[in-house]
């Protein structure tokens, strides 16, 4: 994390977030800063640290997205980038690399790595497609939320987009649609509007104590 954050106020970042749909078209986010934001995003938690999130950042090829995002074209037209988040159904293939790195950095003993991989990898490999789909979408959604907050700390705004042609998105960007399932698209850029105020249900209405 080399960049000095524009905003490091927790309350402002979290409680001031709004969905912004129009951005300053002259502002471009460098690849260096985008990768930095993604690196910060991937400190989000994931099941057994399999990190199934995969990112495709559309900049010059945003035109490919336009016919696939239904009523979200203003975000596509004006944003610095459209960040597509996919879940990797074969994420467990990176299990050894992830756990080996943890051992190399002194964060896990080798015997713990061996024990965990021996249990985790067969477990993941035996998931049904539906089970794996649930896991990668939950984990990738945690990353999506984290990206939105990280972007605010860098001085940008976002809009989470779920209205898109999910059956076409992976192939449109040269991904194997059987392996990579689309989870969310995030527009990101420098806001030229504040976004709308919205309301939330009272916690008493959505919470049960037992």
C-alpha positions, 0 to 999 in steps of 0.5 A: 500500500504505497499511495497516501489515502485520500480518505482514511475516516472510517465513518465517512468511508462506510456511512457516506457511501452512495451509489454513484452513476455519473462520473468525470469522464476526464479522470482515468485511474492508472493501472498501478492504482487499480492494482493497488486497490485490488490488492487492498480489496483481496484482504477480504475474507474467503472460505478457507482462504481460497480467494475465488474472486477474479477481476476483469477491468474494462477500460478501452473495451467498455463498448463490449459491455454496453449491450450486456448491462441493460439500464446501466449504460450511464455508468459504463459511458462515464466511469473510469473503468467497469470492474467485473468480478467473477467467481472461479469455480476451480479456485482450489487449484490455487490452494497449494500456492496459497498455503505454500506462500503462507508457510514461506512467509512464516504465517503457517507451519508446514505441518498445518499446511499439509493437514489442511490441504489434505482435508480442504482440497478433496472437500472442494473437489467433491462439491456439486456445481451448485455448492461451489457456485454458492461458495464463490459468489458469497466470497466474491461478494465480500470482495465486491463490498471491500472494493467499494470501500477501498475505492472511497478511501482512494477518492473514487465512487462506485455503483454495484451493478447486478443487472447484466446478461450473466450468461454472456459476460464471461465469453464476451471477455474471453473467459471460460463461462463454465469456470468463471461465474459473474458475480457483480460489476462495479463502475468506478470513477471520480463522481460528478454527482453525490448519489441519492439518499436512501433509507434502510429498514429498522434493525428491530424489523430485521433482527431476532434475538433468541 
